[in-house]
């Protein structure tokens, strides 16, 4: 990939990872358009996640709540190890991504009708289990980790702002775990110097865009759900146009 494309992906990564609109759908659309597949695609995904994880570690500091994080991290970790290959082989098609976008949008709309009575500071391990289940479901392309965890938090009656805060809080361990595992596989392939420089550029851009997205004010999940529905139409239309 060219560095300009790497920068574009990095600048896109922060918003689509932290907002409930699906990073897999957005990044996937661009990678498909540019004909990026196979090992090169996986390398870029590792770099983007590494940039987001770095920004969260540096700019979204908070005291770790170990019980909450364990409960929220174990389900996606187990599901990822068990189902990574079947998910990549069977659920990465444009139509399955569109279905994930629509299904996630519907759940978000329903969840956002729940009363807003709780703050993130009151979250316990039981809430973490809900968030963990949501993160496991978000392994399905198009579902969106942020969308799933925000919906789960809203169903637990957390306010919109606190649901977003919890979504970011439980994201870091998952992103670090995925980056470490896939990064080790990447290192084993010994990519060339130019490839490493392009990936580093993408990671740096992703870190910057993630840091900027942390400042975005929260809004109704219904707004994002409408956007997801429109994106699903675009994904299907692009697939038909091929």
N, C-alpha and C positions, 0 to 999 in steps of 0.2 A: 504494500500500500504506500501511497505518497504521503508525505508529512501533512499536507493540507487536509487530506481526508482523515488522517489520524486526529488532527486538531478539531475538525468538525465533529467527529464522533465523541471526543472528550468533552467538548462544550455541550453536547447533547446529553451526555451521560448523567450529569448531576441532576438536572430537572426530571428526567424520566425515571431515575432510580428513587428519588426521594418523594416525588409527587405520585399520586395513585393512578398512573396512566400507562404503566408497563414498559420497562426498559427493553425487554426482549422483543416486543413488537416494534418499537422505534428503531433500536439499533439494528434489528434484523432486516427492516425495510431498506436501510441504507446499505448494509452489507450485501444484501441480495441484488440491489441495484448496481453495485460496483463489482459484482461477480466474485465476492470474497467468500471462500468456503474452506472446509477441511481444517487442517492444522493452523492455517493463517487466521481463520475466523476465531478459533479457540484462543490463540495467542492474544488477539485483540480484546476478547472478552475478559481475559485475565488482567490485562493492563487497565482496562476501564474500571473493573471492580477494585483493583489495587488503588487506583487514584481516589475513588470514592471512600474506601476504607481509611486511607491516609487523612483525608479531610475530616472525616467524622472523628477520628482519634485526636486530631489537633484542635478542631474548632467547636466540637460539640461535647465538651468535657462535662462529666458529671460523675458522682461517686457510684461505682458499680454496685448493683444490687444482685448479689451472687445467686440467690434463690430464684429470683425472677428471670435472670439471664439463662440459668441452666434449664429451667422449665421451657423457656422460649427457644432455646437453641437445640436441645436434644431431638425433638421431632424432625426438623428439617435436615439435621445431620444424618440421622438414621435413614430417613427417606431418600436423601441424596445418594448415600452409599449404596442403598438397595436398588434404586430405580433410575439412576443416572442414565445408563445406556438405553433402556427401553423408552425413557422420556425423549432422549435426543433422537432416537430412530423413528418414533411413531407420532410424537406430538409437536414437532417443529414445523409442520406444514402451515401455509398461509390460512387455510380454513380452520384448522384447530386453534391457531392464534386468535383469529377473529372470534371464534366461539368462546375462548377464554376471556377476551375483552368484554364481550356481551354478558357473559355469566357474572364476571366480577362487577360489572356496572350495575346489574340488577341487585346483587347482594349489597352493594354500597348504598344504593337508594333506600333499600329497606332498612339497613342498619342505621342510616342517618336520621331515621324517624324516631329512634330511641331517645328517651329523656336524657338530658345532659346534667348529671348530678355528681360525678366523681372527678377527682383530680389525679394526675399521674403519680403524685407522691404517695397515694394510697394503694397503688398496685401491689398485689401479692403474688405468690407462686401460682395460685390458681388462675389468676389473670394471665400469667406467663404461659401456662399450658394452652390457653386459648390462642394466644399470640403465636406459640410454637406450632400449633395445628394449622394456623393460617399461613405461616411461613412454609410449612411442608406442602400445602396445596399450591402455593405460589411457585413451586418448582415447575408447574405446568405453564408453558409459554403463553403469555397473554394475560394471565390472571393478575400479575403484579404483586410483588411482595408488599410494597407500601399500601396498595389498595386493600389487600387481604388483611393486613394487620390493623389498618385504620378501621376497617369494617368490624373486625373482631373486637377492637377496643370500644367502638361505639355501641356494639351489642352488649358490652359490659357496663354501659352507661357513662363512659368517660366523655368529657366534653370534646368538641372537635379539635381544639388546640392541644388538649392533653392526649388525645388519641394519636395525633401526629407526633407528639413528643415521644410517646411510647414506641411508635413505629420506628423512629430514628434510634431510640435507645437499644432496641433488640436487633437492629440491623447490623451493627458493627461485628459481633462475634460470628454471625453467619457469613458476612462478606470476608472477614479475615480467614475463616476456615476454608471457604471456597477458593480464595486467592492462594492460600498456602498449598492446598492439595494440587490445584491445577498448575500453580507456578512451579511446583517440583517436577511435574510432568513436562512443562515447557523447558525447564533447565536441562532435563535429560535429553531433549532433542538438540541442544546446543545451537540455538539460532545464531545467524551471522551478526556482525557488528551493525550493519545498516538496519536490520530488523529490530535489534535491541534499541537503537536510537529512535526508530519510529514508534515502538511500543512505549518507550519512556516519554515521548512527546504526548502520546494519547493519555497516559497516566497523569501527567502534569496538568493537561487541560481538563481532565475529569476531576482532579482535585480542586481546581479553581472554580469550576462550574458547580461542584457540590457545595463548596464553602459559600458561594453566592446564593444557592437555593435555600440554604439554612435560614436565610433572612426573609423568605417568602411568607406572607401572612396567610393564615388558614381561611378556607371558605367552605361552603356546603359541598358535601361529597356529590350532590346531584349535578353540580357544574362539571366535575370531572367525569361523572358517569356519562353525561351527554357527549363530552369530547371522545370518550372511549368508544361509544356507539358509532360516532362519525368515523373514527379511525378504523373500526372494524369494516365499515363499508369500503374505505380506501384499500385496505389489505385485500379484500375479496376482489375488488375491481382490478387492482394491479395484477393479481393472480390470473384473472380471466384474460387480461390484455396480453399476456405472454404468448 
